[in-house]
Amino acid sequence: MKERGLGQVVEEKKPEYFDIIIFQKAFKKFCQCDGKTRSEARSEILKRIDDVQKVFLDEFNDESYKKVVDLYDLASQLTSKLNFGFDHNLVDNLGSILLCFGEIEHELCY
């Protein structure tokens, strides 16, 4: 539920049509991180892929299908827990970039 002016409450629901606005927002975030920044991040992720997988371990350090990571929080977890040297702008935008342009398996939650 989302409240709009004058006390009106509007129910949020999944769109039933293709909306270009979502793509435009993701593309804008993609462009905010220049090619060099994206390339360095991609290289660091590939170089330290074993460390990246540690984000998906449960409290017993086992891989678990129950361990869910929010894409929008992934970059901040990589920088805080694993000391990845990501640019602040990339930390803010990596989730959107991966969601729109990354070939990753994800599930939308509403």
C-alpha positions in Angstrom: 0.0 0.0 0.0 1.2 3.4 -0.8 -0.3 6.7 0.4 -0.7 9.5 -2.1 -1.7 13.1 -1.3 -5.0 13.9 0.5 -5.0 10.6 2.4 -5.6 8.5 -0.7 -4.2 5.0 -0.4 -3.3 3.2 -3.6 -2.5 -0.5 -3.7 0.9 -1.3 -5.3 0.7 -4.3 -7.7 2.8 -5.9 -10.4 2.4 -4.3 -13.8 0.6 -6.3 -16.4 2.3 -4.7 -19.3 5.9 -4.0 -20.5 7.0 -0.6 -19.1 9.9 1.1 -20.8 10.3 3.4 -17.7 12.0 0.6 -15.7 14.5 0.0 -18.5 15.2 3.8 -18.8 15.9 4.0 -15.1 18.3 1.1 -15.2 20.0 2.4 -18.3 20.5 5.8 -16.7 22.2 4.1 -13.7 24.2 2.0 -16.1 25.4 5.2 -17.8 26.2 6.9 -14.5 29.0 4.3 -14.0 31.4 4.8 -16.8 32.8 2.0 -18.8 36.1 1.9 -16.9 34.3 1.6 -13.6 32.1 -1.2 -14.9 35.1 -3.0 -16.4 37.1 -2.8 -13.2 34.2 -4.1 -11.2 33.6 -7.0 -13.6 37.3 -7.9 -13.5 37.4 -7.8 -9.7 34.3 -9.9 -9.4 35.7 -12.5 -11.8 39.1 -12.5 -10.2 37.5 -13.0 -6.7 34.6 -15.2 -7.7 35.3 -17.5 -4.7 35.0 -14.5 -2.4 31.7 -13.4 -4.1 30.2 -16.8 -3.4 30.8 -16.3 0.3 28.0 -13.7 0.3 25.6 -16.6 -0.4 26.6 -18.8 2.5 24.3 -19.3 5.5 25.3 -18.8 9.1 27.0 -22.3 9.1 29.1 -21.4 6.0 27.2 -23.8 3.8 25.7 -23.0 0.5 22.0 -22.8 1.0 19.0 -22.3 -1.3 17.4 -20.4 1.5 20.1 -17.7 1.5 18.7 -14.8 -0.4 20.6 -11.6 -1.2 18.9 -8.4 -2.4 20.5 -7.3 -5.7 20.4 -3.7 -4.6 22.4 -4.6 -1.4 24.9 -7.0 -3.1 27.6 -4.3 -3.8 27.5 -2.9 -0.3 27.9 -6.5 1.1 30.9 -7.1 -1.2 32.5 -3.8 -0.1 31.8 -4.1 3.6 32.3 -7.8 4.2 34.9 -8.7 1.5 36.7 -5.4 1.0 36.0 -5.0 -2.7 37.2 -1.6 -3.9 34.0 -0.5 -5.6 33.4 3.2 -6.5 30.6 4.7 -4.4 28.6 5.4 -7.5 28.9 1.7 -8.5 27.8 0.6 -5.1 24.6 2.6 -5.5 23.9 1.3 -9.0 25.2 -2.2 -9.3 21.9 -3.8 -8.4 20.1 -2.0 -11.1 22.8 -2.8 -13.7 22.8 -6.5 -12.8 19.0 -6.7 -12.9 18.7 -5.1 -16.3 21.9 -6.2 -18.1 23.4 -9.0 -16.1 22.6 -12.6 -17.0 21.7 -13.6 -13.5 19.0 -15.7 -12.0 16.6 -13.6 -9.9 13.1 -13.6 -8.5 11.1 -10.4 -8.2 9.3 -9.9 -4.9 6.3 -7.6 -4.4 
